[in-house]
Structure formats: C-alpha cells, structure tokens
Amino acid sequence: MKILVTPDKFLRKVAKPVTKLDKKLEQQIAEMIVTLKSATDPEGVGLAATQVGLDRRLFIVTFKGVPEVFINPEIVSQSQAMLSEIHPKKKDRWLEGCLSIVGIWGFVDRPYSIKLKYLTPENGRLVERVRDFEDAESAYVQHENDHLNGILFTDHILRQGGQIFKDTPDGLVPIDKI
C-alpha cells in the first residue's frame, strides 16, 4: 500500500462506514498494519484508511508497539479541558506530524480526553468497544479520526492561529521563516 500525500484530493474525502468484516477487509487491515510499521522516517503512530486510498471508516493506532484497529469510530464525549490547559508550558507540548504531510509539524490544541465508541475485529467478527483516551493517546486517536472526515492536522493549526514548522537540515523552522 502506498501512503497518499497532500495535495491528494482523496485525503479530503469523508469515508464511508464499514458494514461487514470479510476477507477483503481483513486483508486491507493486515496491509495497513504492514504499511504503518514500515513508515520509519518519520515513524508512524497511526494510519487511516483514507491515507492509503480506501473509502472506509477505519484507522489503526499503535499503542506501546501494538497496533489497534478502530472501525466506524465515534467520539461520544470529550473533556472541556484542552491539551494547552494541561500542558501550559510550550516545552511540555508535542508537535503533531502526519505521514501524508511529510516534514511538517505543529501543535494542535485538542480536547485532553475523549470517550470513543468503535468496532474492532475479534475472532472473525466485529465487536463494539467503548474506551477512554487521554493526553497523547487521545490526540493520536483524534488525529486519525479527523482523517476519516477529510480533516488534516494543519487545518486545526491554521484555524487556531498556531505555528506550522518544516523539517530542514538545520532542524524545525517556522513556515513563515522559510
């Protein structure tokens, strides 16, 4: 599988719900996991189906080295507290990046925690789960969920009036300085 990069129009697509678990979907999930694990520069934490040209509401996020599959995810609640409130010092914040926007980084102020309802494959069938995520894990899940709605992390940064950085041989440089 090839990871699509901006400005590919497919990255702006709102993905269609998954209706069943079949051999084709299982194969696509397996290929997405291989694609995610092979992304090393930068290392990928998550991968949405739309990033590889699949019109499915599905993403994978790796937690502690283990890939987890999220199908038809729905954020059912989110904290009022934002990451910037929990991490008020800029030095304590992390910058988001994306395998589809190579070499671009920035802080996205997202809800600190979310409750997510989703399906995941288990023993040949789809099982519903509800799970809480917070801090960085919450941000990873929100980032990948955004992909399923055609939203890129840079959209949030621009809307929030934040700073976008570009990888250069000299390190990260603010875009407006290039």
Order of alpha helices (4+ residues) and beta strands (2+ residues): alpha-beta-beta-beta-alpha-beta-beta-beta-beta-alpha-alpha-beta-beta
